[in-house]
Amino acid sequence: MPMRTANRPPAFWLFPVGLGIALGVSAVPGEWPLYAILAVSTAILGLPHGSLDSAVAQRHLPLNGRLQLLGFYVGYLALGGLVLALWWQAPNIALAAFLLYSAFHFADDIAVRIGQLGGTAYGLWVLSLPVSLHPEQVTPLFEMLGATQADQLVAVAPYTLALSGAVLTVSLMLKPQRATSDWRDPLLLAVGAMLLHPLAYFIAYWCFLHSPRHLELAARDLGLHGWRERLKVIAPITLATYVLALGALPFLIDLPGETALMRIVFIGLAALTVPHMVLELIASPRRTT
């Protein structure tokens, strides 16, 4: 089965479970438990779905020999490095770009069944909900990431929410091949965004819907069906990512703990998402049954 043609998306039941867990997390007093759980859940459940990229590259790209494989790793890290450099020099632009290309990336959850336009609307819906509903909580989070014009980014969210909701609704109505989760998940996201702290909402979506869905589809595409087999492929890259994250700590040592954690998690994800998306763009047309 091709990676992008599954009729019944995986993680069909896991997302409601994640929302329930996130509700429990949100009930814990204070915000530090949220930051701690964000770090742990991203490390354990969020990062591994991108750790299959080297295996995807070896399967679908013309990498013949160690030299070309080394070239892939160098190019992959260079793209991530460019993102970090942009964030260092122009954090407002980098954050706005991160939100936009994340919307395109999240479109993969649903675009195969309702089209790229509907998928992009879904991605914007995912991102716009917490920003629109909890601007007073999102603004300081954006500022932790270095944004000096966070209020301007937040002010745009209600408009993108309205536009994406309208386009997503029309797309779902016009596409008979939609899956049950394609309309159920956006509704659950709306409920979750209303009830949850934005970080808890992110944990629920990223760690219990997007990441496990993408991991399952990529693993199927690679013929990795057992968890032990998948772990052997995922572990080296995931551990290397942990080492890189720890290597960033000396540069953030003067920042408050929650700010340092936010930057490691979200700027790190931004740096990993760009090469991941580029690889998917190249590899997707080459996937076969």
N, C-alpha and C positions, 0 to 999 in steps of 0.2 A: 504494500500500500504506500503510495507516495506520501511524503511528509505533509504536504499541504492539501491532501484530498480526503482526509478522514471525515466520514459522515458524522460520527459521534465524537466530539472532542473529548480528550482525556481530562482528568481533574474535574469531572462532572459533579462529584459529590464533595470534593475536598474544599472548595471555596466556601460553602456554607459552614463547614466545620471551622475554617479559618476565621470567619466572621464571628463565630461564637467565642473562639479563643481570644480574638481581639477585644471583644466586649468585656471579657474577664480581665484582660490586661488594662483596659481603660478604667476599670473600677479601682485599681490599685492607687492609693494616694500618692501625689507627687508625680513629676515627670521623669525623674531619673530611672525608674523601672522601665519606662517606655524606651529610653535611649539604650539601656542595657539589652532589652529584648530585641530592639531593632538591630543592634550589632550582632547578637547571637543568631537570630533568625535569618538575617542576610547572609551571614557566613555559612550557615548549615543548609538553608533551603533556597536562598536566592542566588548565590554565586555559582553553584554547580552546573546550572543549565548552560552557562557560557563555557564551562570547562571542557565541553565536547568539541570546541572549535578546532582544535588541532586534528582530532580524528575526522571531523567533517572536511577539513582542508585536504587531508591525505586521501580521503575517499573521492572527492569531487573536483579537486584542482590538479593540474598536471605537474605534480611535484615529484620529480624523478631524482632520487638521490638525496644525500644529506645536505648538500650545498643549497639546493632549492628549498628544502624544508627549513634550513637556517634562514634563508631569505624571507620565507613566510613569517617566521617568528620576529625577525627584525622589522619587517613592514608592519606587522600587527602592533608591536610595541611602539613603533614610531608614530602610528596614528593616535594611539593612546597618549603619547607624549605631547603631541600637538594640542590635544584637548586640554591637558594640564597647563601647557604654556598659555593657551588662550584664556583659561580661567585665571591664571596668575596676572595677566595683563589687563583683561577686560571682563571682570566677573559678571557684570550685568548682561553683556552680550552672550557670554558663555552659558549663563543660567537660562536665558530665554531660548537659546539654541537647544539646550538640553531638554527643555520641556517640549519643544516642537519635534525634535527627532525621536524623543521617547513616545510621543503620540503616534508617529509613523511606525515605530517598532511594536507598540502594543496593538496596532492594527492587525498584526499577524494572528492574534487570537481568534479573529472572526472574519477577516477579509476573504478567505478562500470560499466562504459560503454566501457573503452578501456584497462582495465587491470591494475594491480598494477604497473608493470614496466612503462607503459605509463603514469600512474598517477604520479609516482615519478618523471619522466622526466618533467612533467608539473610543479610540485612543484619546481624543480630546475630551470626551465625556469623562473618562477615567481620571484625567488630570484636573479638569475644571471643577469637579464636584467639591473636593475638600477646600480648594482655594476660594470658591464662591460662598460656601456655607460657613467657613471658619476663617475669614480673612485676618481676624485679630490674632489667631494662633499661627497662621501660615507666614505672615509678614516677618515675625522674628526668626522663623526657621530659614527663610530666604536670606535674611541679614546675616545669619550665622555662616551662610555659604559665601559671604563676601559681597552680596548685592547691596548697592547703595541707592537703588531705585526700586526697592521691593514693592513699595506701594503702587507704583505704576504697573508692574507686572500683575499684581493682585487685582487692580482695577479692571483689567481686560477680561478676567475669568468669567464674570457673569455673561458677557457677550459670547464667548466661545462655548459656554455651557448651553445657552439657548440655541445657538447655531448647530452645535454638534448633536444636541437632543433632537432637533427637528430633522436633520439629515439622517441620523441613525434610525429614527422612527419610520421614515419613508423607505429607507433601504430595507428594513426588516419586513415591512408590509409588501414590498415588491419582489422579494426573493423567497420563493417557495422552498428552496433547499436549505433554509435556515434550520439550525438545530435548536432544541429546547433551551439550551444554555445561552444561546445568542440573544434571547430577549430576557431570560431569567436573570442572568448575571448583571446586565445594566440596572435592572430594578433593585437587585440586592446591593449593588454598589451605591445606589442613591440612598437606600436605607442605612447602609453602613456609614456613608459620609455624614449623614445627619446625626448619627448616634456616637460616632467615634472621634477621638482625637486624630488629627491628620496623620500622625506617625503610626497609630494603630491601624488606620485605614490602609496606609501604604503596606504595612506588614501583611494584612489580610490579602490584599490584591497581589502584591509582588511574590510573597512567599507561599501562598496557598492557591494561587490561580495561574498567573503568568509563568512563573518559573517551573513549577511541576508540569504544566501543559507542554511548554517548549522542550523541557528535558525528555519527557516521554516520547514526543514526536521525533526528536533528533535521535534518541536511542533506538527507536523502531527503524528509522531510516538507515542507521548504521548496523542493524542486525544485532543489537545488544539487548537481549531479552531478560537476562537474570540480573538481580541487583549486585551480586558479586562481580559479574562481568562488567557491569557499568561502573562500579566503584573503582575497579582497576584502571579504567580509562580516565575517570573524573579526578581521582585523588591527586595525581602529580601536579596538574595545572591549578587545582584549587589550593593546594598547599603552597605552591609558588606565589599565588595571589596573596595569601596570608602573609608571606614573607615581605612582599612589596608593600603591603599595608603597614606592617610593623616598621618598615624602613622609612615611612613618611612621618612617623611619630616625632623624631628629633626636630623636624621643621615646624611642628605644631605645638611644641612643648610650652610655649608662652601663652597659648590660648586657654580659655576655660575648658574644662573637660567635655562638656556637652557640645561646644563648638567644634573642638577637635574631632570628636566622634562623628558629628554631622558631616564634616568635610571629608573625613576618610570614607564614610559610607557613600555619600551622594556624589562627590567629585570623583571618587574612585569608580562608581558605577558609570558616571558620564564618560570617563576615559575608556572603560571597557566596552561600553555600548557601541561606540562609533566603529571600531574594527569588527565587532560582532555583526553589526548591521551590514557593513561592506562585504564581509564574508558570505552572509546569507544572500545578499543581492547577487553575488557571483555564483554561488553554489546552487541556488534554487532552480534555475533553468536546467541544471545538469542532473537533477534527481530523477531517477527512473523507478519503475516498479520493481 
